[in-house]
Structures are given as C-alpha cells and as structure tokens.
Amino acid sequence: FLPVVATRPWIAMTGAQVLGHQIELSEASDKDSLKEASQESETDGEASKARAIAAFVTSAAFHSVMSLCVKLASGTFPTAQILWARYTVQMLVTSLMLWKKRPNLNLPRGLKILLLLRGLLGMSSQGCHMLSLKMLPLPDAVSLHTVYPVFTALLAPFTLGEPLSAAAVCAALCATVGCSFIAQGRLSRAPPKGQQVRLGMGIALLGALNASLTYLLVRKLMRKSERAIDPEVVVWSYSLTALCVLILALPLTASSFVWDASASAWLALISVGATSVIEQLLVTLGFRGLSATAGTLMLTLEAAFAFVFSALILKETPRLQTLLGAALVAAAVTVSTLRKPG
C-alpha cells in the first residue's frame, strides 16, 4: 500500500484538498474561456471595423461618381428633376430588396421619428449639394461639402455621447484644410462670378451642416446599442420621405422639367439614381462598425475621387495646390483609420 501512495499521492488527499484542487482547475478553465472569448471579440471587432472602412471608401467613390453624374445632368435638367430621378430609383431598388428580404417593419415610434428626420435632413443636404454643383465647379462643390467631419466631430459628443479626442478633431481639421486647398486650386483658375459664387459656397456649407446632422442620425440608428435596423429600411424610408416632399413641391417645379434631351443626358440622369442607391446602402452599413466622427472622416475621400474624375473625364489639369489638398485628406483618413478608439 505504501509504494502505491508514494507513486500516486492523490490517493492520500483529503476531501477538502480534492475539492480545492477541483476549484482551482475550474477557475483556470474559466480564465482560459474568458481569454478565448476576449480574443474572439477582438477579432470580430477588427473584422467589423475593416468591413466598415471598406464600405466607407467604396461609398465615397460612388458618391463622387454620383456628383459627376449630377454635374453632367445639371447642364440639361433642373435640380428638382434630378432629385426626382435619384429618389425614384432609390425607392424602386430598395422596395425590391425589402420585398425579397421581408424584414420586420414594426418599429418603435422613436425609431420612426428618427427615420423621418433622417429623410428630411438627408434630402435638404442633397438638395443643397446639387444646387452647389450647378453653381460651382465639381471639385469646389464637393470640397466645400466635405467640411461636415468638423461639424460631426464637435457635435458627436453631445448628440451620441461618443468621446471627443484631440486626434479626431485634428484629423477632421486636416481633412477640411485639404478640401479647401483642392477648392482653391480650382477657384484660382476660374473667373469669379460674383454673387453666384458666394451664394453657391453658402449653399454648399449649409448642405455640409445638414449632412453632418444626417450622419449623426444614421449612426444613432445603426450602432449596436440600439435596435438593429436593416440598411435597406433606412434608405427606403429616406427615399419615401424625399418623394413625399417632392410631390408637395411638384406644382412649383413641374413646369421646369425637361423631356426633350439627348440620350447621354438621360443616361447621366438615370446614373444619378443608380449610383446613389449603392452609395447610401454602403454608408448606412458602414456606420454600424465605425463612430460618427471616424465614418464621416472616411467619406472626405470623395473630394480626392472627385479630383481624379475631373482630371480623367472632364480633362481638367490638376494644380500643385490640388495635389497638396488630396495628400492632406489622405493623411487625415489614414490617421483616423489607424487610431485606436478612445
């Protein structure tokens, strides 16, 4: 018996010792499980952030393409008709997507109010943006529109409770300075048009403020702490609200509609709606994985895309100021992407 006890000491343990040993093993197992769960959570968080970044970059590209299509279409069609084309296509596409997906549309009253406000602010922002595109050169209008990250960085702590960091504010200011350089690079070459230029710049800035408020609402709707909403529902309600406003304004705008237009003009008009659907779905999905400040900062890449498209398609020669502005925007977005959330 003694040799057995010597080789197998667990036989000589008391009941308390065995119980204590089991508790230690259980605690060690729990720690390992918590560590694995934490690692999986971090991996999921990084993957969600990467998907959100990809969504925002692609959305910025499509928004810039949409701005180019608006610029081309505005030479033939009035702003109201362009808005009709955009929101009609958005409504048709998202309605088809919802019909196939059949999500739960029984939403609380509070969320319905937020969706209504998102639609009203989003339409007013896009209306201002399209008017500025008609009154200003493409890079100018897009660059002035992209000052909304500064508004977002300042408003997010008060409206969403998101942290306000010096790095986020500096990155937003850097992106805005870059956008202004791009605009100045264009304005210094274009002859001034007096009142039209000043009015166009004021309208563009108003659109930027409304865009900031819109993205704050989208972030509130899509973040994980709130009830999950499908991006298609957000875009569909946005389109429905905009179309209701356009119907009310139809008696004042219908007389300006143009029907005798070239095929290229109609193609540009339809492309406004097609590109806006993709852009809106991606930006709505992106706000599920990034904060309002970081997301809107990513969207300033549309100014850089607008510069590229104006050079390639509109055959406009870039200036050193424009290149410097594009570099500042890229640097601000890079800092925002690599910065750890605070």
SVG drawing of the C-alpha trace seen along z (x, -y; Angstrom):
<svg xmlns="http://www.w3.org/2000/svg" viewBox="-49 -90 56 92">
<polyline fill="none" stroke="black" stroke-width="0.4" points="0.0,0.0 2.8,-2.5 4.5,-2.2 1.2,-2.9 0.6,-6.0 4.1,-7.2 3.6,-6.9 0.0,-8.2 -0.1,-11.0 -3.7,-12.0 -4.9,-8.8 -3.7,-10.4 -5.6,-13.7 -8.4,-14.6 -11.9,-15.5 -11.2,-19.2 -7.9,-19.0 -9.6,-17.3 -12.4,-19.9 -9.9,-22.7 -8.0,-21.2 -11.1,-20.9 -12.0,-24.5 -8.5,-25.6 -8.9,-23.6 -12.4,-25.1 -11.1,-28.7 -8.2,-28.0 -10.7,-26.7 -12.9,-29.8 -9.9,-32.1 -9.0,-30.3 -12.6,-30.5 -12.7,-34.2 -9.4,-34.8 -10.6,-32.9 -13.9,-34.9 -12.0,-38.1 -9.7,-37.2 -12.7,-36.2 -14.4,-39.5 -11.3,-41.5 -11.1,-39.6 -14.8,-40.2 -14.3,-43.9 -11.3,-44.2 -13.2,-42.4 -16.2,-44.7 -14.0,-47.8 -12.3,-46.5 -15.7,-45.9 -16.9,-49.4 -13.7,-51.0 -14.2,-49.2 -17.8,-50.3 -17.0,-53.9 -14.2,-54.1 -16.4,-52.4 -19.3,-54.7 -17.0,-57.8 -16.1,-56.6 -19.8,-56.1 -20.8,-59.5 -18.1,-61.2 -19.4,-59.3 -22.9,-60.5 -21.7,-64.1 -20.1,-63.8 -23.4,-62.5 -25.2,-65.3 -22.7,-67.8 -23.3,-66.3 -27.1,-66.1 -27.5,-69.6 -26.5,-71.1 -29.8,-69.8 -32.2,-69.1 -33.3,-71.3 -32.4,-70.3 -35.9,-69.2 -36.0,-66.7 -32.5,-65.3 -33.9,-64.8 -36.9,-63.0 -34.7,-60.7 -32.4,-59.9 -35.1,-59.1 -37.4,-57.3 -34.6,-54.9 -33.7,-54.6 -37.3,-53.8 -37.7,-51.2 -34.5,-49.3 -34.9,-49.3 -38.5,-48.3 -37.5,-45.3 -34.8,-44.4 -37.2,-44.7 -39.8,-42.6 -37.2,-39.8 -35.8,-40.2 -39.1,-40.8 -37.6,-42.4 -39.6,-43.3 -41.0,-46.8 -42.9,-47.1 -40.5,-49.7 -41.0,-51.7 -42.3,-55.2 -39.0,-56.7 -37.1,-55.0 -39.8,-56.1 -39.3,-59.7 -35.6,-59.3 -36.1,-57.8 -38.4,-60.7 -35.8,-63.3 -33.1,-61.4 -35.1,-61.6 -35.8,-65.4 -32.2,-66.3 -30.8,-64.0 -32.9,-65.4 -32.2,-69.0 -28.5,-68.2 -28.6,-66.6 -30.7,-69.5 -28.1,-72.0 -25.3,-69.8 -26.9,-69.5 -27.6,-73.3 -24.0,-74.0 -22.9,-71.5 -24.9,-73.5 -23.4,-76.9 -19.8,-75.8 -17.2,-73.7 -17.3,-70.0 -14.2,-69.9 -15.3,-73.2 -18.8,-72.0 -17.5,-68.6 -14.7,-70.1 -17.0,-72.6 -19.5,-69.8 -16.8,-67.8 -16.3,-70.1 -19.0,-68.1 -16.4,-66.0 -15.6,-69.1 -19.3,-69.6 -19.6,-65.9 -16.5,-65.8 -17.9,-68.7 -21.5,-67.5 -21.0,-63.8 -20.0,-64.0 -23.2,-66.0 -25.7,-64.1 -24.3,-60.5 -22.1,-60.5 -19.1,-59.5 -15.6,-60.6 -14.1,-63.8 -10.4,-63.3 -7.8,-65.8 -6.6,-63.4 -10.1,-63.1 -10.6,-66.9 -7.1,-67.5 -7.8,-64.8 -11.1,-66.4 -9.5,-69.9 -6.7,-68.4 -9.2,-66.9 -11.1,-70.2 -7.9,-72.1 -7.1,-69.6 -10.5,-70.0 -10.2,-73.8 -6.8,-73.5 -8.4,-71.4 -11.2,-74.1 -8.7,-77.0 -6.7,-75.2 -9.8,-75.3 -11.1,-78.8 -7.8,-80.5 -8.2,-79.4 -11.8,-80.1 -13.0,-83.7 -15.1,-84.9 -18.9,-85.1 -19.6,-87.4 -22.9,-86.7 -23.4,-83.2 -20.0,-82.0 -20.8,-83.4 -24.3,-82.0 -23.1,-78.6 -20.5,-78.5 -23.1,-79.4 -25.5,-76.7 -22.6,-74.1 -21.8,-74.9 -25.5,-74.6 -25.6,-71.2 -22.5,-70.2 -24.1,-71.1 -27.2,-69.1 -25.1,-66.2 -23.4,-66.2 -26.7,-66.0 -27.9,-63.3 -24.9,-61.1 -25.3,-61.6 -28.8,-60.3 -27.7,-57.3 -25.0,-56.4 -27.7,-56.5 -29.9,-54.2 -27.2,-51.7 -25.0,-51.4 -25.2,-48.2 -26.5,-49.7 -29.8,-50.4 -32.3,-48.0 -30.8,-46.6 -32.3,-48.1 -31.6,-46.8 -29.8,-49.4 -32.4,-48.9 -35.1,-50.1 -33.1,-53.3 -32.6,-54.0 -36.2,-53.1 -37.6,-55.4 -35.2,-58.2 -36.4,-57.8 -40.1,-57.8 -39.7,-60.9 -37.9,-62.7 -40.5,-61.7 -43.3,-63.0 -41.6,-66.4 -41.1,-66.4 -44.8,-65.6 -45.7,-68.6 -43.4,-70.8 -44.5,-69.4 -46.9,-72.3 -44.0,-74.7 -41.4,-72.6 -43.2,-70.6 -43.1,-73.5 -39.3,-73.5 -39.0,-69.8 -37.1,-68.9 -38.3,-66.0 -36.5,-66.7 -33.0,-65.7 -30.2,-63.7 -29.5,-60.1 -26.3,-61.0 -28.2,-63.4 -30.8,-60.8 -28.1,-58.3 -26.4,-60.8 -29.8,-61.4 -30.5,-57.7 -27.0,-57.1 -27.6,-59.6 -30.2,-57.3 -28.2,-54.1 -25.0,-55.3 -26.9,-56.9 -28.5,-53.5 -25.1,-51.8 -23.6,-54.8 -26.5,-55.1 -26.6,-51.4 -22.8,-51.3 -22.6,-54.4 -25.5,-53.2 -23.9,-49.8 -20.6,-51.4 -21.9,-53.3 -22.6,-50.0 -18.9,-49.5 -17.4,-53.0 -18.2,-56.0 -19.8,-59.1 -16.6,-61.1 -14.5,-58.3 -17.1,-57.5 -17.7,-61.0 -13.9,-61.5 -13.6,-58.5 -16.2,-60.0 -14.0,-63.0 -12.2,-60.7 -14.9,-61.7 -13.0,-65.0 -10.0,-63.1 -12.1,-60.9 -13.7,-64.0 -10.3,-65.4 -9.4,-62.2 -12.6,-62.0 -12.4,-65.7 -8.9,-65.1 -9.7,-61.9 -13.3,-62.5 -13.6,-66.3 -10.0,-66.7 -9.1,-69.3 -5.4,-69.8 -4.6,-69.5 -2.5,-72.2 0.1,-71.8 -2.5,-73.1 -4.9,-70.4 -2.3,-67.6 -1.4,-69.0 -5.0,-69.1 -5.5,-65.5 -2.4,-64.4 -3.8,-66.1 -7.2,-64.4 -5.4,-61.0 -3.2,-61.7 -6.3,-62.6 -8.1,-59.4 -5.0,-57.3 -4.7,-58.7 -8.3,-58.1 -8.1,-54.5 -5.0,-53.6 -6.1,-55.4 -7.3,-53.2 -10.8,-54.1 -10.7,-56.2"/>
</svg>
